[in-house]
Amino acid sequence: MFRSFGRNIRLVLVLFITVYIVASSFILYRTMEHRSLDMLRQLSVQYTGQQHKNTLLFMNWLEETSKLISNNQVVQNALKKPTYDGAISPILEGIRSSSSDILGIYIWGEAGGTYSSSNVSGLLPFAEIKKEPGMEQFLNNREQALRWTVLNREHLMNAPSDLRDRLLLEVKIKGSMGDVLGLLSLEVEIDKLYSFYLSGENTIYGGNEVYLLTGNGKLLSAADVPKERLQEIKAALVTSEKATLAELVTQGIDQNSTGRGDADLLERETADGLILLYPLPESAERIVTYISADGMNAELRTFKYLMLALNLVVFIVFWLLISVLSGSIVNPLKQLYLKINSTMKD
């Protein structure tokens, strides 16, 4: 009888302690996981947001640089003539040599003149350039003075030696009457934009990956990325089965708003990380930053294993204490029962 009573006491106490340990551990771990993800998100948005501002400053500097050329009276007068004017080349070369970020400068005149910096040759005629998708619309749009776009060099030159995609700043060169005299293009390496968003390996948002999402839904600089990662990114960007990446960029849908506005930032969570999209000004392209949660998950796994080990130790200690407590309750009762039973027999 007393053995059964002691066993029931131990069972009830062990069951209570087990439920308490499991429930508290689960709540603690889920809380840590949630807060860690929130911290990762906040730090990532803070870091990439500041880097995005630096990117905008860089692009704004290039836009101001382009004005030095497009507003130059020598350039405007030369573009009104179909014949080549040698006064333009020193201007372009001076601007290009002032910054290593500018890879090339091109000018096409409506009158037929074509100019470029000294490191470029074999430009296509302006009639061919206008065949690029959206170019004619851009030139005819009175409200739009410039745009940023991504083009392969084969769309600019007859025999390009480098076929990598480049970022282009395209600016209309207008006369005093507002008429379009020609088109100015500044060529920039796309990796320059990526460099603003990349971070060191030892930071909480380190080891991140940066891509450029074009207006037609193509991810650039993703050749060496595993196919599974590309599928993960694309799946996170698509909001429905019928929505394409291009539609996502156009619509600016944001189901996980961060309070910064859909025009500034799109945020997507994946199973293994966080995706942040920042728009480029006067462009259909977006910068895509993938921040892996592997480091955070590794820390959480370490915390989980430590917590399991600690819970096992606590369980063993409580089992011993429960055994002692059960014995301290049952043994006196058993002795009292035996004494009463002996007294009654006497």
DODO-588155 format. One record per atom (N, C-alpha, C): chain; x, z, y. Coordinates in steps of 0.1 Angstrom, whole numbers, plus 5000, padded with zeros to 4 digits. Layout:
BEGIN
> A,X,Z,Y
...
***
This chain:
BEGIN
> A,5008,5000,4988
> A,5000,5000,5000
> A,5009,5000,5012
> A,5018,5010,5013
> A,5027,5011,5025
> A,5036,4999,5026
> A,5040,4993,5014
> A,5048,4981,5015
> A,5041,4969,5021
> A,5028,4968,5017
> A,5020,4957,5023
> A,5017,4960,5038
> A,5015,4972,5041
> A,5014,4976,5056
> A,5026,4972,5064
> A,5038,4976,5059
> A,5050,4973,5066
> A,5053,4958,5067
> A,5049,4951,5056
> A,5051,4936,5056
> A,5042,4930,5067
> A,5029,4935,5068
> A,5020,4930,5078
> A,5025,4932,5092
> A,5031,4944,5094
> A,5036,4947,5107
> A,5047,4938,5111
> A,5056,4936,5102
> A,5068,4927,5104
> A,5063,4912,5107
> A,5053,4908,5099
> A,5047,4895,5100
> A,5041,4893,5114
> A,5033,4902,5118
> A,5027,4901,5132
> A,5037,4901,5143
> A,5047,4910,5142
> A,5057,4910,5153
> A,5066,4898,5153
> A,5070,4893,5141
> A,5078,4881,5140
> A,5070,4869,5145
> A,5057,4868,5141
> A,5049,4857,5146
> A,5048,4857,5161
> A,5046,4869,5167
> A,5045,4870,5181
> A,5058,4866,5188
> A,5069,4871,5183
> A,5082,4868,5189
> A,5085,4853,5188
> A,5082,4848,5176
> A,5085,4833,5174
> A,5077,4825,5184
> A,5064,4828,5185
> A,5056,4820,5194
> A,5061,4821,5208
> A,5065,4833,5212
> A,5070,4836,5226
> A,5083,4828,5228
> A,5092,4829,5219
> A,5105,4822,5220
> A,5103,4807,5221
> A,5095,4801,5212
> A,5092,4787,5212
> A,5085,4782,5225
> A,5075,4789,5229
> A,5067,4785,5241
> A,5076,4786,5253
> A,5083,4797,5255
> A,5091,4799,5267
> A,5103,4789,5267
> A,5109,4786,5256
> A,5120,4777,5255
> A,5115,4763,5259
> A,5103,4759,5253
> A,5098,4746,5256
> A,5095,4744,5271
> A,5088,4755,5277
> A,5085,4754,5291
> A,5098,4754,5300
> A,5108,4762,5296
> A,5120,4762,5303
> A,5127,4748,5303
> A,5128,4742,5291
> A,5134,4730,5289
> A,5127,4718,5297
> A,5114,4718,5295
> A,5107,4708,5303
> A,5108,4709,5318
> A,5108,4722,5322
> A,5110,4724,5337
> A,5124,4719,5341
> A,5134,4722,5333
> A,5148,4718,5336
> A,5148,4703,5336
> A,5142,4697,5327
> A,5142,4682,5326
> A,5135,4676,5338
> A,5124,4681,5341
> A,5116,4676,5353
> A,5124,4677,5366
> A,5130,4689,5368
> A,5137,4692,5380
> A,5150,4684,5381
> A,5156,4682,5369
> A,5168,4674,5369
> A,5165,4659,5373
> A,5154,4654,5368
> A,5150,4640,5371
> A,5147,4639,5386
> A,5140,4650,5391
> A,5137,4650,5406
> A,5150,4650,5414
> A,5159,4658,5410
> A,5172,4659,5417
> A,5179,4646,5416
> A,5180,4640,5404
> A,5186,4627,5403
> A,5179,4616,5412
> A,5166,4617,5413
> A,5159,4607,5421
> A,5162,4610,5436
> A,5162,4622,5440
> A,5164,4625,5454
> A,5178,4622,5458
> A,5188,4625,5450
> A,5202,4622,5454
> A,5204,4607,5453
> A,5198,4600,5444
> A,5200,4586,5443
> A,5194,4579,5455
> A,5181,4582,5458
> A,5175,4576,5470
> A,5183,4579,5482
> A,5187,4592,5484
> A,5195,4595,5495
> A,5208,4587,5496
> A,5215,4586,5485
> A,5228,4579,5485
> A,5225,4564,5488
> A,5217,4558,5480
> A,5215,4543,5481
> A,5208,4540,5494
> A,5199,4549,5499
> A,5193,4547,5512
> A,5204,4546,5524
> A,5213,4555,5523
> A,5224,4554,5533
> A,5233,4542,5532
> A,5235,4538,5519
> A,5243,4526,5517
> A,5235,4514,5521
> A,5222,4514,5519
> A,5214,4503,5524
> A,5215,4501,5539
> A,5215,4512,5546
> A,5217,4512,5560
> A,5230,4506,5564
> A,5241,4509,5556
> A,5254,4503,5559
> A,5253,4488,5556
> A,5246,4484,5546
> A,5244,4470,5543
> A,5237,4463,5555
> A,5227,4469,5560
> A,5219,4463,5571
> A,5228,4461,5583
> A,5237,4471,5586
> A,5246,4471,5597
> A,5256,4459,5595
> A,5261,4457,5582
> A,5270,4446,5579
> A,5263,4433,5582
> A,5251,4431,5577
> A,5243,4419,5579
> A,5240,4417,5593
> A,5237,4427,5601
> A,5235,4426,5615
> A,5247,4421,5622
> A,5259,4426,5618
> A,5271,4422,5624
> A,5274,4407,5622
> A,5271,4402,5610
> A,5272,4388,5607
> A,5262,4380,5615
> A,5250,4385,5617
> A,5241,4378,5626
> A,5246,4377,5640
> A,5251,4388,5645
> A,5257,4387,5659
> A,5269,4378,5659
> A,5277,4378,5649
> A,5288,4368,5648
> A,5283,4354,5649
> A,5272,4351,5642
> A,5267,4337,5642
> A,5262,4333,5656
> A,5258,4343,5664
> A,5253,4339,5677
> A,5265,4335,5686
> A,5277,4340,5683
> A,5288,4335,5691
> A,5291,4320,5689
> A,5287,4315,5677
> A,5288,4301,5675
> A,5276,4293,5680
> A,5264,4298,5676
> A,5252,4290,5679
> A,5249,4289,5694
> A,5253,4300,5701
> A,5251,4300,5716
> A,5263,4294,5724
> A,5273,4290,5717
> A,5285,4284,5724
> A,5281,4270,5729
> A,5283,4268,5742
> A,5279,4256,5749
> A,5287,4244,5744
> A,5299,4246,5740
> A,5307,4235,5734
> A,5301,4230,5721
> A,5297,4239,5713
> A,5290,4236,5700
> A,5277,4229,5702
> A,5269,4234,5711
> A,5256,4227,5714
> A,5258,4213,5720
> A,5267,4211,5729
> A,5270,4198,5734
> A,5275,4188,5724
> A,5283,4193,5714
> A,5289,4185,5704
> A,5278,4180,5694
> A,5268,4189,5691
> A,5258,4186,5682
> A,5248,4176,5687
> A,5248,4173,5700
> A,5239,4163,5706
> A,5245,4149,5704
> A,5257,4148,5699
> A,5264,4135,5697
> A,5266,4132,5682
> A,5264,4120,5678
> A,5266,4117,5664
> A,5281,4116,5660
> A,5290,4115,5670
> A,5304,4114,5667
> A,5310,4128,5665
> A,5321,4128,5658
> A,5328,4140,5655
> A,5335,4146,5668
> A,5334,4159,5670
> A,5340,4165,5681
> A,5350,4175,5676
> A,5363,4173,5679
> A,5374,4181,5674
> A,5374,4195,5680
> A,5366,4198,5691
> A,5367,4211,5697
> A,5360,4221,5689
> A,5351,4217,5680
> A,5344,4227,5672
> A,5352,4234,5662
> A,5361,4227,5655
> A,5369,4232,5644
> A,5377,4245,5648
> A,5384,4245,5660
> A,5391,4257,5663
> A,5382,4269,5665
> A,5370,4267,5670
> A,5360,4278,5672
> A,5356,4284,5658
> A,5353,4275,5648
> A,5349,4279,5635
> A,5361,4287,5628
> A,5373,4281,5630
> A,5384,4287,5623
> A,5387,4301,5629
> A,5386,4302,5642
> A,5388,4315,5648
> A,5379,4326,5644
> A,5366,4322,5642
> A,5356,4332,5637
> A,5359,4335,5623
> A,5362,4325,5614
> A,5364,4328,5600
> A,5377,4337,5598
> A,5387,4334,5605
> A,5399,4342,5604
> A,5398,4356,5609
> A,5388,4359,5617
> A,5386,4372,5623
> A,5381,4382,5612
> A,5376,4377,5601
> A,5370,4386,5591
> A,5372,4380,5577
> A,5377,4388,5568
> A,5379,4383,5554
> A,5366,4382,5547
> A,5355,4388,5552
> A,5342,4388,5545
> A,5335,4374,5547
> A,5339,4366,5557
> A,5333,4353,5559
> A,5342,4343,5551
> A,5336,4338,5540
> A,5343,4328,5532
> A,5343,4314,5537
> A,5333,4310,5544
> A,5332,4297,5550
> A,5321,4296,5561
> A,5323,4286,5570
> A,5313,4284,5580
> A,5310,4269,5580
> A,5297,4266,5580
> A,5293,4252,5580
> A,5283,4249,5591
> A,5283,4237,5597
> A,5274,4233,5607
> A,5270,4219,5604
> A,5256,4217,5604
> A,5251,4203,5603
> A,5243,4201,5616
> A,5245,4189,5622
> A,5238,4185,5634
> A,5227,4175,5631
> A,5216,4177,5639
> A,5205,4167,5637
> A,5209,4153,5641
> A,5219,4152,5649
> A,5224,4139,5654
> A,5233,4132,5643
> A,5237,4140,5633
> A,5245,4134,5623
> A,5259,4140,5621
> A,5264,4149,5630
> A,5277,4155,5629
> A,5277,4166,5619
> A,5288,4167,5612
> A,5290,4178,5602
> A,5303,4184,5604
> A,5303,4198,5604
> A,5315,4205,5607
> A,5317,4217,5597
> A,5329,4221,5595
> A,5331,4233,5586
> A,5345,4239,5589
> A,5347,4251,5585
> A,5360,4257,5586
> A,5370,4250,5577
> A,5383,4252,5579
> A,5393,4244,5573
> A,5394,4246,5558
> A,5388,4256,5552
> A,5389,4258,5538
> A,5378,4252,5530
> A,5370,4244,5537
> A,5358,4237,5531
> A,5359,4222,5533
> A,5355,4215,5523
> A,5355,4200,5524
> A,5344,4195,5516
> A,5340,4182,5519
> A,5330,4176,5510
> A,5316,4181,5512
> A,5312,4184,5524
> A,5298,4189,5526
> A,5288,4178,5525
> A,5277,4181,5519
> A,5266,4171,5518
> A,5260,4168,5531
> A,5254,4157,5533
> A,5248,4153,5546
> A,5235,4162,5548
> A,5231,4163,5561
> A,5220,4172,5564
> A,5207,4167,5557
> A,5206,4154,5555
> A,5194,4150,5548
> A,5193,4155,5534
> A,5204,4157,5527
> A,5204,4163,5514
> A,5201,4178,5515
> A,5207,4185,5525
> A,5205,4199,5526
> A,5190,4202,5529
> A,5183,4194,5536
> A,5169,4196,5539
> A,5161,4195,5526
> A,5166,4190,5516
> A,5158,4189,5503
> A,5157,4202,5496
> A,5166,4212,5500
> A,5165,4225,5493
> A,5152,4231,5495
> A,5146,4238,5485
> A,5133,4244,5486
> A,5132,4254,5498
> A,5123,4251,5506
> A,5120,4260,5517
> A,5128,4257,5530
> A,5138,4248,5529
> A,5146,4245,5541
> A,5138,4238,5552
> A,5130,4228,5548
> A,5122,4221,5558
> A,5112,4230,5565
> A,5107,4239,5557
> A,5097,4249,5562
> A,5104,4258,5572
> A,5116,4262,5568
> A,5124,4271,5577
> A,5127,4264,5590
> A,5132,4252,5590
> A,5135,4245,5602
> A,5123,4243,5611
> A,5112,4241,5605
> A,5100,4238,5613
> A,5092,4251,5618
> A,5097,4262,5613
> A,5090,4275,5616
> A,5096,4280,5630
> A,5088,4279,5640
> A,5093,4283,5653
> A,5096,4298,5655
> A,5089,4306,5647
> A,5091,4320,5648
> A,5103,4325,5641
> A,5108,4318,5631
> A,5120,4323,5623
> A,5132,4316,5628
> A,5141,4324,5633
> A,5154,4319,5639
> A,5165,4319,5628
> A,5164,4327,5618
> A,5175,4328,5608
> A,5169,4333,5595
> A,5177,4331,5584
> A,5173,4337,5571
> A,5185,4339,5563
> A,5184,4348,5553
> A,5194,4350,5543
> A,5189,4344,5530
> A,5198,4337,5523
> A,5194,4331,5510
> A,5206,4331,5501
> A,5203,4328,5488
> A,5213,4326,5478
> A,5213,4312,5473
> A,5225,4306,5474
> A,5227,4292,5470
> A,5239,4290,5462
> A,5239,4281,5452
> A,5251,4277,5445
> A,5258,4267,5454
> A,5271,4267,5453
> A,5279,4258,5461
> A,5277,4243,5459
> A,5272,4240,5447
> A,5269,4226,5444
> A,5257,4221,5453
> A,5250,4230,5459
> A,5239,4226,5468
> A,5244,4223,5482
> A,5257,4226,5485
> A,5263,4224,5498
> A,5273,4213,5498
> A,5280,4211,5487
> A,5292,4203,5487
> A,5290,4192,5476
> A,5297,4181,5478
> A,5297,4170,5469
> A,5305,4174,5456
> A,5316,4180,5458
> A,5325,4184,5446
> A,5330,4198,5448
> A,5321,4208,5446
> A,5326,4222,5448
> A,5335,4226,5437
> A,5346,4233,5441
> A,5355,4239,5431
> A,5351,4252,5425
> A,5342,4259,5432
> A,5337,4272,5428
> A,5322,4271,5428
> A,5316,4273,5416
> A,5301,4271,5414
> A,5294,4285,5415
> A,5301,4295,5418
> A,5294,4308,5418
> A,5284,4309,5430
> A,5273,4316,5427
> A,5263,4318,5438
> A,5269,4326,5449
> A,5265,4322,5461
> A,5270,4329,5473
> A,5258,4333,5482
> A,5260,4343,5490
> A,5250,4347,5500
> A,5252,4339,5513
> A,5242,4333,5518
> A,5243,4325,5530
> A,5234,4330,5541
> A,5240,4331,5553
> A,5232,4334,5565
> A,5230,4320,5572
> A,5218,4316,5573
> A,5214,4303,5579
> A,5207,4305,5592
> A,5213,4299,5602
> A,5208,4301,5616
> A,5205,4288,5623
> A,5194,4287,5629
> A,5191,4275,5637
> A,5199,4275,5650
> A,5205,4264,5653
> A,5212,4262,5666
> A,5202,4255,5675
> A,5198,4261,5685
> A,5188,4256,5694
> A,5194,4253,5708
> A,5188,4242,5714
> A,5192,4239,5728
> A,5185,4247,5738
> A,5187,4244,5751
> A,5181,4251,5762
> A,5166,4250,5762
> A,5161,4239,5756
> A,5147,4236,5756
> A,5140,4241,5744
> A,5147,4248,5735
> A,5142,4253,5723
> A,5142,4243,5711
> A,5147,4232,5713
> A,5147,4222,5703
> A,5159,4225,5693
> A,5157,4222,5680
> A,5167,4225,5670
> A,5178,4214,5670
> A,5190,4218,5673
> A,5201,4209,5674
> A,5208,4208,5660
> A,5207,4218,5652
> A,5214,4218,5639
> A,5213,4231,5632
> A,5220,4232,5621
> A,5219,4244,5613
> A,5233,4250,5611
> A,5235,4263,5612
> A,5247,4270,5610
> A,5246,4279,5598
> A,5256,4278,5589
> A,5256,4287,5577
> A,5269,4294,5576
> A,5268,4307,5574
> A,5279,4316,5571
> A,5279,4320,5556
> A,5290,4318,5549
> A,5290,4321,5535
> A,5297,4334,5533
> A,5290,4343,5525
> A,5295,4356,5522
> A,5295,4358,5507
> A,5305,4365,5501
> A,5306,4368,5487
> A,5295,4379,5484
> A,5287,4376,5473
> A,5276,4385,5470
> A,5282,4399,5466
> A,5294,4399,5460
> A,5300,4412,5456
> A,5302,4421,5468
> A,5303,4415,5480
> A,5304,4424,5492
> A,5292,4433,5493
> A,5280,4427,5490
> A,5268,4435,5491
> A,5268,4446,5480
> A,5272,4441,5468
> A,5272,4451,5457
> A,5281,4463,5460
> A,5292,4461,5467
> A,5301,4471,5469
> A,5295,4483,5477
> A,5285,4480,5485
> A,5279,4491,5493
> A,5271,4500,5485
> A,5266,4496,5474
> A,5257,4504,5465
> A,5264,4510,5453
> A,5275,4505,5449
> A,5282,4511,5438
> A,5288,4524,5441
> A,5289,4533,5431
> A,5294,4546,5433
> A,5304,4550,5422
> A,5311,4560,5425
> A,5322,4564,5415
> A,5316,4570,5402
> A,5324,4569,5392
> A,5320,4574,5378
> A,5317,4589,5378
> A,5324,4597,5386
> A,5323,4611,5385
> A,5312,4617,5394
> A,5304,4609,5400
> A,5292,4614,5408
> A,5280,4615,5399
> A,5270,4622,5404
> A,5258,4624,5396
> A,5250,4611,5395
> A,5252,4601,5404
> A,5246,4588,5404
> A,5257,4578,5401
> A,5268,4582,5395
> A,5279,4573,5392
> A,5277,4564,5381
> A,5285,4553,5380
> A,5283,4543,5369
> A,5271,4535,5371
> A,5265,4534,5383
> A,5253,4527,5385
> A,5256,4512,5384
> A,5246,4504,5382
> A,5247,4489,5381
> A,5239,4483,5393
> A,5244,4472,5399
> A,5238,4466,5410
> A,5236,4451,5407
> A,5224,4446,5411
> A,5221,4432,5409
> A,5214,4427,5421
> A,5213,4414,5422
> A,5205,4408,5432
> A,5193,4401,5426
> A,5181,4405,5430
> A,5169,4399,5425
> A,5165,4388,5435
> A,5165,4375,5431
> A,5162,4364,5439
> A,5147,4363,5441
> A,5143,4355,5450
> A,5128,4353,5452
> A,5121,4347,5441
> A,5128,4339,5432
> A,5122,4334,5420
> A,5123,4342,5408
> A,5127,4355,5410
> A,5128,4364,5398
> A,5140,4364,5390
> A,5151,4358,5395
> A,5164,4357,5387
> A,5173,4369,5391
> A,5178,4375,5381
> A,5188,4386,5383
> A,5202,4380,5383
> A,5209,4381,5394
> A,5222,4376,5395
> A,5233,4387,5392
> A,5244,4383,5388
> A,5255,4391,5384
> A,5251,4400,5373
> A,5245,4394,5363
> A,5240,4402,5351
> A,5245,4395,5338
> A,5255,4387,5339
> A,5260,4379,5327
> A,5266,4388,5317
> A,5273,4399,5321
> A,5279,4408,5311
> A,5271,4420,5308
> A,5258,4420,5312
> A,5250,4431,5309
> A,5243,4429,5295
> A,5242,4439,5287
> A,5235,4437,5274
> A,5221,4433,5276
> A,5216,4425,5266
> A,5203,4419,5267
> A,5192,4430,5268
> A,5195,4441,5261
> A,5185,4452,5261
> A,5183,4458,5275
> A,5194,4458,5282
> A,5194,4464,5296
> A,5186,4455,5305
> A,5188,4442,5304
> A,5180,4432,5312
> A,5165,4433,5309
> A,5162,4434,5296
> A,5148,4436,5292
> A,5142,4449,5298
> A,5150,4459,5298
> A,5145,4472,5303
> A,5143,4471,5318
> A,5152,4465,5325
> A,5150,4463,5340
> A,5138,4455,5343
> A,5137,4443,5336
> A,5126,4434,5338
> A,5112,4441,5335
> A,5112,4448,5324
> A,5100,4455,5320
> A,5096,4465,5330
> A,5105,4472,5336
> A,5102,4482,5346
> A,5097,4476,5359
> A,5101,4463,5362
> A,5098,4457,5374
> A,5084,4450,5374
> A,5080,4446,5362
> A,5067,4439,5360
> A,5056,4450,5359
> A,5046,4449,5368
> A,5035,4459,5368
> A,5024,4455,5359
> A,5023,4443,5354
> A,5013,4439,5344
> A,5018,4428,5336
> A,5011,4424,5326
> A,5015,4413,5317
> A,5015,4400,5325
> A,5007,4398,5335
> A,5006,4386,5342
> A,5015,4385,5354
> A,5020,4397,5359
> A,5028,4398,5371
> A,5043,4394,5368
> A,5048,4384,5375
> A,5062,4380,5374
> A,5070,4388,5384
> A,5084,4387,5383
> A,5092,4394,5392
> A,5091,4389,5406
> A,5088,4376,5407
> A,5086,4370,5420
> A,5074,4376,5427
> A,5063,4377,5419
> A,5051,4383,5424
> A,5053,4397,5428
> A,5061,4405,5421
> A,5063,4419,5425
> A,5070,4419,5438
> A,5080,4411,5440
> A,5087,4411,5453
> A,5078,4407,5464
> A,5069,4397,5462
> A,5060,4392,5472
> A,5049,4403,5476
> A,5044,4409,5465
> A,5033,4418,5467
> A,5038,4432,5472
> A,5050,4436,5468
> A,5055,4449,5473
> A,5047,4460,5467
> A,5043,4459,5454
> A,5035,4470,5447
> A,5044,4481,5444
> A,5040,4493,5447
> A,5048,4505,5444
> A,5039,4516,5439
> A,5039,4519,5426
> A,5031,4529,5420
> A,5038,4543,5421
> A,5051,4543,5423
> A,5058,4556,5424
> A,5063,4557,5439
> A,5054,4559,5448
> A,5058,4559,5462
> A,5067,4571,5465
> A,5078,4568,5473
> A,5087,4579,5477
> A,5085,4584,5491
> A,5075,4578,5498
> A,5072,4583,5511
> A,5080,4575,5522
> A,5088,4565,5517
> A,5096,4557,5527
> A,5089,4544,5530
> A,5078,4541,5523
> A,5071,4529,5526
> A,5074,4518,5516
> A,5064,4510,5512
> A,5067,4499,5503
> A,5076,4489,5508
> A,5077,4487,5522
> A,5085,4477,5528
> A,5100,4481,5527
> A,5103,4494,5525
> A,5116,4498,5525
> A,5122,4500,5511
> A,5114,4505,5501
> A,5119,4508,5488
> A,5109,4507,5478
> A,5113,4501,5466
> A,5104,4502,5454
> A,5112,4510,5444
> A,5105,4518,5437
> A,5111,4527,5427
> A,5104,4526,5414
> A,5112,4525,5403
> A,5107,4524,5390
> A,5115,4533,5381
> A,5108,4540,5372
> A,5115,4549,5362
> A,5115,4542,5349
> A,5126,4543,5341
> A,5127,4537,5328
> A,5130,4549,5318
> A,5131,4546,5306
> A,5134,4556,5296
> A,5148,4562,5297
> A,5157,4554,5303
> A,5171,4559,5303
> A,5177,4559,5318
> A,5168,4558,5328
> A,5174,4558,5341
> A,5163,4556,5352
> A,5168,4551,5363
> A,5160,4549,5375
> A,5164,4536,5381
> A,5154,4528,5386
> A,5156,4516,5392
> A,5151,4516,5407
> A,5160,4513,5416
> A,5156,4513,5430
> A,5158,4499,5436
> A,5148,4494,5443
> A,5149,4480,5449
> A,5148,4481,5464
> A,5158,4475,5471
> A,5158,4475,5485
> A,5157,4460,5490
> A,5149,4457,5500
> A,5148,4444,5505
> A,5159,4440,5514
> A,5162,4428,5515
> A,5172,4423,5525
> A,5164,4417,5536
> A,5168,4419,5549
> A,5161,4414,5560
> A,5160,4399,5560
> A,5149,4393,5565
> A,5148,4379,5566
> A,5151,4372,5553
> A,5147,4377,5542
> A,5150,4372,5529
> A,5140,4375,5519
> A,5139,4367,5508
> A,5130,4370,5497
> A,5138,4378,5486
> A,5151,4380,5488
> A,5159,4387,5478
> A,5158,4402,5480
> A,5161,4409,5469
> A,5162,4423,5469
> A,5174,4428,5461
> A,5180,4439,5466
> A,5191,4446,5459
> A,5185,4455,5448
> A,5189,4453,5436
> A,5184,4462,5425
> A,5195,4471,5421
> A,5193,4484,5422
> A,5203,4494,5417
> A,5197,4501,5405
> A,5204,4500,5394
> A,5200,4508,5382
> A,5210,4520,5380
> A,5204,4531,5381
> A,5211,4544,5380
> A,5208,4550,5366
> A,5218,4551,5358
> A,5216,4556,5344
> A,5214,4571,5344
> A,5206,4576,5335
> A,5204,4590,5334
> A,5212,4596,5322
> A,5221,4588,5317
> A,5229,4592,5305
> A,5236,4605,5308
> A,5243,4606,5319
> A,5250,4619,5323
> A,5241,4631,5323
> A,5229,4629,5330
> A,5220,4640,5331
> A,5214,4643,5317
> A,5211,4633,5309
> A,5206,4636,5295
> A,5216,4643,5287
> A,5229,4640,5288
> A,5240,4646,5281
> A,5240,4661,5284
> A,5239,4664,5297
> A,5239,4678,5301
> A,5227,4685,5296
> A,5215,4678,5296
> A,5203,4685,5290
> A,5204,4687,5275
> A,5211,4678,5268
> A,5212,4680,5254
> A,5221,4692,5251
> A,5232,4693,5259
> A,5241,4705,5258
> A,5233,4718,5260
> A,5225,4717,5271
> A,5216,4729,5274
> A,5207,4732,5263
> A,5201,4721,5257
> A,5191,4723,5246
> A,5198,4730,5234
> A,5210,4725,5230
> A,5217,4731,5219
> A,5221,4745,5221
> A,5226,4748,5233
> A,5229,4762,5237
> A,5217,4771,5236
> A,5205,4766,5241
> A,5193,4773,5241
> A,5188,4776,5226
> A,5190,4766,5217
> A,5186,4768,5203
> A,5195,4778,5197
> A,5208,4777,5200
> A,5217,4787,5194
> A,5214,4801,5199
> A,5211,4802,5212
> A,5207,4816,5217
> A,5194,4821,5212
> A,5185,4812,5210
> A,5172,4816,5204
> A,5173,4820,5190
> A,5182,4814,5182
> A,5185,4818,5168
> A,5191,4832,5168
> A,5200,4835,5177
> A,5206,4848,5178
> A,5196,4858,5182
> A,5188,4855,5192
> A,5177,4864,5196
> A,5167,4867,5185
> A,5164,4856,5177
> A,5154,4858,5166
> A,5160,4867,5156
> A,5173,4866,5152
> A,5179,4874,5142
> A,5179,4889,5147
> A,5183,4891,5160
> A,5183,4904,5166
> A,5170,4911,5165
> A,5159,4903,5169
> A,5146,4908,5169
> A,5141,4911,5155
> A,5145,4903,5145
> A,5142,4905,5131
> A,5147,4918,5126
> A,5160,4921,5130
> A,5166,4934,5126
> A,5159,4945,5133
> A,5156,4944,5146
> A,5149,4954,5153
> A,5135,4957,5147
> A,5128,4946,5144
> A,5115,4947,5138
> A,5115,4954,5125
> A,5126,4951,5117
> A,5127,4958,5104
> A,5129,4972,5106
> A,5138,4976,5116
> A,5140,4990,5119
> A,5127,4997,5124
> A,5120,4990,5133
> A,5108,4995,5138
> A,5097,4997,5128
> A,5096,4987,5119
> A,5087,4988,5108
> A,5090,5000,5099
> A,5103,5001,5096
> A,5107,5012,5087
> A,5104,5026,5094
> A,5106,5026,5107
> A,5104,5039,5114
> A,5089,5043,5115
> A,5081,5033,5113
> A,5066,5036,5113
> A,5061,5038,5099
> A,5065,5030,5090
> A,5060,5031,5076
> A,5066,5043,5068
> A,5079,5045,5070
> A,5085,5056,5062
> A,5080,5069,5065
> A,5078,5073,5078
> A,5072,5087,5080
> A,5057,5087,5074
> A,5050,5076,5075
> A,5036,5076,5070
> A,5037,5078,5055
> A,5046,5071,5049
> A,5047,5072,5034
> A,5051,5086,5030
> A,5061,5092,5037
> A,5064,5106,5034
> A,5053,5115,5036
> A,5045,5113,5047
> A,5034,5122,5050
> A,5023,5120,5039
> A,5021,5108,5034
> A,5011,5106,5024
> A,5016,5113,5011
> A,5028,5112,5007
> A,5033,5118,4995
> A,5032,5133,4996
> A,5035,5138,5008
> A,5034,5153,5010
> A,5020,5158,5009
> A,5011,5150,5015
> A,4997,5154,5014
> A,4991,5153,5000
> A,4996,5142,4993
> A,4991,5140,4979
> A,4997,5151,4970
> A,5009,5156,4973
> A,5015,5166,4965
> A,5008,5180,4968
> A,5005,5182,4980
> A,4998,5194,4984
> A,4984,5195,4977
> A,4977,5184,4977
> A,4964,5184,4971
> A,4964,5186,4956
> A,4975,5182,4950
> A,4976,5184,4935
> A,4979,5199,4933
> A,4987,5205,4942
> A,4990,5219,4940
> A,4977,5228,4942
***
